[in-house]
């Protein structure tokens, strides 16, 4: 049992030396732009295909619902703004 643990430790250390990261660092999922776009569309309630006007309209509706003056929070406003910015930047890249 001790031999197996020693071999695993040496392999992990060798991996760290060779690749600069621990092997278990590769197991954690990093959010991709596609996932972020999906979450932004979900937050604003947009379908798969949307236009610039759709994004702006959905953003205005979301801001009206979560604005701090109406019982919302600053964090939710920031989320809506970030979603709008991401979706609009995606539209600008495809044009």
N, C-alpha and C positions, 0 to 999 in steps of 0.2 A: 504494500500500500504506500509506503514511504517512497519507493522508487517511482511509482506512477505520479505522485504529487510533485516529485523533483523533476521528472520529465515534463510535466505540464507547465511547471514554473519556468523551466529553461526554454520551452517552446514559446511561451508568452513573452519572455524577456527578449528572445531572438526576434520575434515578430515586432516588438517595440523598437528594437535597434534597426531592423531592416526597413520598416514602413513609417516609423515615427509616431505611431498610434498603437494603443493597446488593442488586442483582438476584439474585445467586447465593445469597443467604441464603434465598431462597424455594425453592431446589432441595434443601435438606437436609430430610429428613423428620423431623418431630417425633413422638414416640410419643404415640398417643392413648389415652384411657382404655379404648377397646375393645381395642386391641392389648395394653395392660397386663393387662386382664382375661383375654384369651386366654393370655398367657404365664403368668399366675398359675394358671389352670386346668390348663395343661400341666404346670407344675411340681408341682402337687399330684395330678395324674392324675385330674381330674374331667371328667365329660361336659358337654355344653352346658347341660343342665338339672340343677341340683343344689340341695340343701336346706342349711339351716344345719347340720344334723347331719352331712351328707356332708362339708362343709368341715372341721368340727371333727375328724371321724374321719381324713380324709386328712391334715390338718395333724399330728395326733398320730403317724401312721405315718411321715410325712416327718421329723419331729423325731427320732423314735427312730432313724432311719437316718442322720441327718447330725449328731447331737449330738457335741460335742467329746469327751465321755467315751467315745464309741464310734468314735473315729478321724475324725470330721467336723471342721468348722471353724465358727467364729463367723459367718463371712460366709454360710454356707449356712443356718444357723439364722435369721439376719436375713432372708434371702430368703424362707424359709418363713413367717416371721411377717408379713412385708410382704404376701405373697400371701394369707394368711389374712385379714388386716385389709382388704385391697382387696375380696376376694370377699364378706366379711361386710357391708361397707359398701354394696356393690351390692345385696345382698339387703335391707338395711334401707331403701334408697331406693325399691325397688319395692313394698314392703309399705305 
